[in-house]
Amino acid sequence: MSNDEQAKGKNLAIDLNATSASPTEPAFLARPKGAPVYHGFPVLEDVRAEEFTFGAITDFEAEPTDTGDAFVIAPDGSRAGLVWEVSATKYFEEVRLLSEIGGECGLSPYLIRWTTALMLARICLLCYPT
């Protein structure tokens, strides 16, 4: 693979107010005991659908992107990861199953809309509760 073909990393959205268990590592790498998965990434309280709340992992505001990672918080506090992309093809599938986070789902509506993502993420939480 040439250097031009290598995947470029994405900017991370980081919650600078999140407490870290380490004086030298960010909170998402050093979660305090009892902190939920995805601790250290921002929860976007104003992005809600049916009491589900969106959290950002990829900082899509710092640099526009067609792909990224996110998570959703269910009304009961459980969390599920999302892998999203803008695509001409609609799909929804399980990407991988991790015991710690329950499940991570991939989705691709024609144009990503966070409300749609939250609604699809609800299915992830029902299938793979944390």
BELSUL-V798875 format. One record per backbone hydrogen bond with DSSP energy under -1.0 kcal/mol. CO is the residue of the C=O (numbers start at 1). NH is the residue of the N-H. If there is no record, write none. Layout:
co=CO nh=NH
co=CO nh=NH
This chain:
co=11 nh=59
co=14 nh=16
co=15 nh=18
co=26 nh=29
co=26 nh=30
co=30 nh=21
co=32 nh=35
co=36 nh=39
co=38 nh=41
co=40 nh=15
co=42 nh=56
co=43 nh=45
co=44 nh=47
co=47 nh=54
co=49 nh=52
co=52 nh=49
co=53 nh=73
co=54 nh=44
co=55 nh=71
co=57 nh=13
co=58 nh=60
co=59 nh=63
co=66 nh=86
co=68 nh=84
co=69 nh=57
co=69 nh=58
co=70 nh=82
co=71 nh=55
co=72 nh=80
co=73 nh=53
co=74 nh=77
co=78 nh=74
co=80 nh=72
co=81 nh=105
co=82 nh=70
co=83 nh=107
co=84 nh=68
co=91 nh=108
co=93 nh=106
co=96 nh=104
co=98 nh=102
co=101 nh=103
co=103 nh=81
co=104 nh=95
co=104 nh=96
co=105 nh=83
co=106 nh=93
co=107 nh=85
co=109 nh=87
co=113 nh=117
co=114 nh=118
co=115 nh=119
co=116 nh=120
co=117 nh=121
co=118 nh=122
co=120 nh=124
co=121 nh=125
co=122 nh=126
co=123 nh=127
co=124 nh=128
